Amino acid sequence: MTHPNRDNVLGRLRRLRGPNNEGILGAIIVGLAIVVGAVAPAFWSASSMVSLAGSTIGSLLFALGVLLILVSGGIDVSFLAIGIFAAYSTMQAIVATGLGSAPVWIPFLIAAVIGLLLGLLNALAVVGLKIPTLIATLGTQGIIRGVLITYVGSRVISDLPPTTAAVSTTYALVVGGTSSTPLSILFIPILLITLLVAAMLRFTTLGRGIYAVGGHTEFARRAGYPVTRIQVGVYAIAGVLAGIGGLVHIILVREADPFALVGGELDIIAAVVLGGASIFGGRGSVLGTVLGVMLVSLINNTLVLLGVPSFWQRAAVGAMLLIGVSAQAWRGRRHRAALDTPETIPAGGAA
């Protein structure tokens, strides 16, 4: 006997949960914010909120690239190496050619092109040479890092070119009194890029193809999707996002350090996985990724606010990653068990 009211409530709860548990993640963020706010009331200040928003934009573009690769069934650990290589090389090129006063879109274009080429290097290793994605991107990460330090440069550029430096001191919002907290103007274009990636995944053939390839490559090929082109396109787009993300990082910190970024892969991958992207491919959303980045940023910022030593931040993020992957594995086993369960025949005879 069915219970319509109970079914309606369960249906509403499933819709609130979201297809990739975005609702659950949002509830966790709200609950954590309430707890931290109760312990440290300064957390609810406008400056704290703006600081939290600013800390997310530095890693969001990298997270979007990781999302695309995870959804397509791969995994990438070279994205931060690509980001700092593209950004630092761009700064070197701008300084060497005297283009420091050129329009700001020029360095972003250069960084995007370099990121594209390095993304295609990953595609060559994964799609062309058929190397497993983790091994391939570990290899390209080492190559990119070695070439950067050996041939491009190893010194910190503390004086950014004039146009780039101007962006670093241009703000979309400034809150607070004597100790004001600014929100970079880069928040606006990053928000637009995020919306574009979400629209691509939701409304385009390429987006549907990425999910199909990640769900089952052979089935996607039989359905008519150009699997090879989709895989190459995913790594190319991820490279572009990483290149732009690297330049955003340099602008936010106001210096180009070739040793920066690399080593922070755990936070980005954890944020994307916590946002519902499956390490087995075929699942994930931009909304979940944004929430995942917010959660990791919230944890890192609130632990500092509460005076917790920094090494516990890494432990907390690592623990969350294990929990997220374990939950995905458990859900996968449960789904397979449901598929393997024989269909129940009603007592009155065959259906």
C-alpha positions in Angstrom: 0.0 0.0 0.0 1.4 3.4 -1.0 1.2 6.5 1.1 0.8 9.6 -1.2 1.8 12.1 1.5 5.0 10.2 2.4 5.8 9.8 -1.3 5.4 13.5 -1.8 7.7 14.3 1.1 10.3 11.9 -0.1 10.1 13.3 -3.6 10.6 16.9 -2.3 13.6 15.7 -0.2 15.1 14.0 -3.2 14.7 17.2 -5.2 16.3 19.3 -2.4 19.1 16.8 -2.2 19.9 17.4 -5.9 21.2 14.9 -8.5 24.8 15.1 -7.1 23.9 15.7 -3.4 24.3 19.5 -3.8 21.5 20.1 -1.3 23.3 18.0 1.3 26.6 19.9 0.7 24.8 23.2 1.0 23.2 22.1 4.3 26.7 21.1 5.6 28.1 24.5 4.7 25.2 26.3 6.5 25.6 24.0 9.6 29.3 24.5 9.7 28.9 28.3 9.4 26.4 28.3 12.2 28.7 26.4 14.5 31.8 28.5 13.7 29.7 31.7 14.0 28.6 30.6 17.5 32.2 30.0 18.6 33.7 33.0 16.8 31.1 35.7 16.2 33.6 37.7 14.1 32.9 35.1 11.4 29.6 36.8 10.6 31.2 40.1 9.8 31.0 41.5 6.2 34.8 41.5 6.0 34.9 37.8 6.8 32.3 37.0 4.2 34.1 39.0 1.5 37.4 37.3 2.5 35.7 33.9 2.1 34.4 34.9 -1.4 37.8 36.1 -2.4 39.5 32.9 -1.3 37.2 30.8 -3.6 37.9 32.7 -6.8 41.6 31.8 -6.8 40.9 28.1 -7.0 37.5 27.9 -8.8 38.9 27.9 -12.4 41.2 25.0 -11.5 38.3 23.2 -9.9 36.1 23.6 -13.1 38.9 22.0 -15.2 39.2 19.1 -12.7 35.4 18.7 -12.9 35.4 18.4 -16.6 38.1 15.7 -16.5 36.5 13.8 -13.7 33.1 13.8 -15.4 34.8 12.5 -18.6 36.2 9.5 -16.7 39.8 10.8 -16.1 41.8 12.3 -13.3 44.4 15.1 -13.6 47.1 16.2 -11.1 49.0 18.5 -13.5 46.5 21.4 -13.5 48.4 23.5 -11.0 51.7 22.9 -12.8 50.0 24.0 -16.0 48.6 27.1 -14.3 51.8 28.4 -12.9 53.8 27.5 -16.0 51.3 29.5 -18.2 51.1 32.4 -15.8 54.8 32.8 -15.1 55.7 32.3 -18.8 53.2 35.0 -19.6 54.8 37.5 -17.2 58.2 36.7 -18.5 57.0 37.3 -22.1 55.2 40.5 -21.2 58.3 41.9 -19.4 60.7 40.7 -22.2 58.7 42.2 -25.1 57.8 45.5 -23.3 54.0 44.8 -23.5 53.5 45.8 -19.9 51.1 48.6 -20.8 49.2 46.5 -23.4 45.4 45.9 -22.8 44.8 43.5 -19.9 43.2 40.9 -22.2 46.6 40.2 -23.9 48.3 38.5 -20.9 45.1 36.5 -20.3 45.1 35.5 -24.0 48.7 34.4 -23.8 48.2 32.4 -20.6 45.1 30.8 -22.1 47.0 29.7 -25.3 49.9 28.3 -23.2 47.4 26.4 -21.1 45.7 25.1 -24.2 49.0 23.7 -25.6 49.9 22.1 -22.2 46.4 20.7 -22.1 46.9 19.2 -25.5 50.1 17.6 -24.2 48.0 15.8 -21.6 45.6 14.8 -24.3 48.5 13.4 -26.4 49.6 11.2 -23.4 46.1 10.1 -22.5 44.3 9.8 -25.8 47.2 9.3 -28.2 49.5 7.1 -26.2 46.7 5.5 -24.1 48.5 6.1 -20.8 46.3 5.9 -17.7 45.2 9.4 -16.8 46.8 9.5 -13.4 50.2 8.3 -14.6 50.1 10.5 -17.7 49.4 13.7 -15.7 51.9 12.8 -13.1 54.5 12.6 -15.9 53.4 15.8 -17.6 53.4 17.6 -14.2 57.1 16.6 -13.7 58.0 17.7 -17.3 56.2 21.0 -17.0 57.7 21.8 -13.6 61.2 20.8 -14.8 61.0 22.9 -18.0 59.6 25.9 -16.0 62.4 26.0 -13.4 65.2 25.0 -15.8 64.4 27.0 -18.9 61.8 29.7 -18.2 62.9 31.1 -14.9 63.3 30.5 -11.2 63.3 34.0 -9.7 60.2 35.7 -8.2 58.8 38.6 -10.2 57.6 41.0 -7.6 57.0 44.0 -9.9 54.2 43.0 -12.2 53.7 44.8 -15.5 51.7 48.0 -15.1 48.4 46.8 -16.6 48.4 43.5 -14.6 49.4 45.4 -11.5 46.5 47.7 -12.0 44.0 44.8 -12.1 45.4 43.5 -8.8 44.4 46.8 -7.1 41.0 47.1 -8.8 38.1 45.9 -6.7 34.5 45.0 -7.3 33.6 45.6 -3.6 35.4 46.9 -0.5 33.9 46.5 3.0 35.1 47.4 6.5 36.4 50.5 8.1 40.0 51.1 8.9 41.0 47.5 8.1 39.0 47.2 4.9 38.6 43.9 3.0 38.4 44.1 -0.8 36.9 41.7 -3.3 38.9 41.6 -6.6 37.3 42.8 -9.8 38.3 39.3 -11.2 35.3 37.9 -9.3 33.0 39.1 -12.1 34.7 37.4 -15.1 35.3 34.3 -13.1 31.6 34.2 -12.3 30.8 34.5 -16.0 33.2 31.7 -16.9 31.6 29.5 -14.3 28.2 30.2 -15.8 29.5 29.4 -19.3 30.9 26.0 -18.2 27.6 25.2 -16.5 25.7 26.1 -19.7 28.1 24.0 -21.8 27.6 20.9 -19.6 23.9 21.3 -19.4 22.7 22.5 -22.8 25.3 21.5 -25.4 26.1 18.3 -27.3 29.7 18.5 -26.1 28.4 18.6 -22.5 26.2 15.6 -23.0 29.1 13.8 -24.7 31.4 14.5 -21.7 28.9 12.8 -19.4 28.4 9.9 -21.9 32.1 9.3 -22.3 32.6 9.3 -18.5 29.6 7.0 -18.0 30.8 4.4 -20.4 33.2 5.0 -23.3 32.1 2.2 -25.5 28.4 3.0 -25.1 29.1 6.6 -25.9 31.0 5.5 -29.1 28.1 3.3 -30.1 25.7 6.2 -29.5 27.6 8.2 -32.1 29.6 10.5 -29.9 33.1 11.4 -31.2 34.9 10.0 -28.2 38.4 11.0 -29.2 37.5 14.5 -30.0 35.5 14.9 -26.8 38.5 13.7 -24.7 40.9 15.9 -26.5 38.5 18.9 -26.1 38.1 18.2 -22.3 41.9 18.3 -21.7 42.2 21.4 -24.0 39.5 23.3 -22.1 40.9 22.2 -18.7 44.3 23.5 -19.9 42.8 26.9 -20.8 41.0 27.2 -17.5 44.3 26.3 -15.7 46.2 28.9 -17.6 43.7 31.6 -16.8 43.5 30.4 -13.2 47.3 30.6 -12.9 47.3 34.3 -14.0 44.4 35.0 -11.7 46.5 33.6 -8.8 49.5 35.8 -9.7 47.3 38.9 -9.9 45.7 38.1 -6.5 49.0 37.6 -4.7 50.7 40.4 -6.7 53.8 38.4 -7.6 54.9 35.7 -10.0 56.5 32.9 -8.1 57.4 29.8 -10.2 57.4 27.6 -7.1 53.8 28.7 -6.2 50.6 26.6 -6.4 52.0 23.1 -7.0 51.3 21.0 -3.9 47.8 22.3 -3.5 46.2 19.7 -5.7 44.6 18.0 -2.7 42.3 20.9 -1.9 41.1 21.3 -5.4 40.4 17.6 -6.1 38.8 17.2 -2.7 36.5 20.2 -3.4 35.4 18.7 -6.7 34.8 15.2 -5.3 32.9 16.7 -2.3 30.8 18.6 -4.8 29.5 15.3 -6.2 31.8 14.6 -9.1 32.5 10.9 -9.3 36.1 9.6 -9.6 34.5 6.8 -11.7 33.2 9.3 -14.3 29.8 10.4 -15.6 28.7 12.4 -12.6 29.2 16.0 -11.4 27.9 19.5 -11.6 29.2 23.1 -11.6 26.9 24.0 -8.7 28.3 21.1 -6.7 31.9 22.1 -7.5 31.2 25.7 -6.5 29.8 24.4 -3.2 32.8 22.1 -2.7 35.2 24.9 -3.2 33.3 27.0 -0.7 33.4 24.2 1.8 37.1 23.7 1.6 37.7 27.5 1.7 35.4 27.7 4.7 37.3 25.0 6.5 40.7 26.5 5.8 39.5 30.0 6.8 37.6 29.0 9.9 40.4 26.8 11.3 42.7 29.8 11.1 40.0 32.0 12.7 39.7 29.4 15.6 43.5 29.2 16.0 43.8 25.7 14.8 47.4 24.8 13.6 47.7 24.8 9.8 48.7 21.2 9.5 45.2 20.2 10.8 43.8 22.0 7.7 45.5 19.4 5.5 44.3 16.6 7.7 40.7 17.9 7.6 40.7 18.2 3.8 42.3 14.8 3.4 39.7 13.2 5.7 36.9 14.8 3.8 38.3 13.5 0.5 38.4 9.9 1.9 34.8 10.3 3.1 33.7 11.6 -0.3 35.4 8.8 -2.2 34.1 6.2 0.3 30.6 7.5 -0.1 30.9 7.2 -3.9 32.2 3.6 -3.7 29.4 2.7 -1.3 26.8 4.2 -3.6 28.3 2.4 -6.6 28.2 -1.0 -4.8 24.6 -0.3 -3.7 23.6 0.5 -7.3 25.3 -2.6 -8.7 23.6 -4.8 -6.0 20.2 -3.3 -6.9 20.8 -4.2 -10.6 21.8 -7.7 -9.7 18.7 -8.3 -7.5 16.2 -10.5 -9.3 12.9 -8.8 -10.0 10.2 -9.7 -7.5 7.2 -11.5 -9.0 3.8 -10.6 -7.4 2.0 -13.3 -5.5 -0.9 -13.3 -7.9 1.2 -14.6 -10.8 3.5 -13.2 -13.5 3.4 -9.5 -14.0 
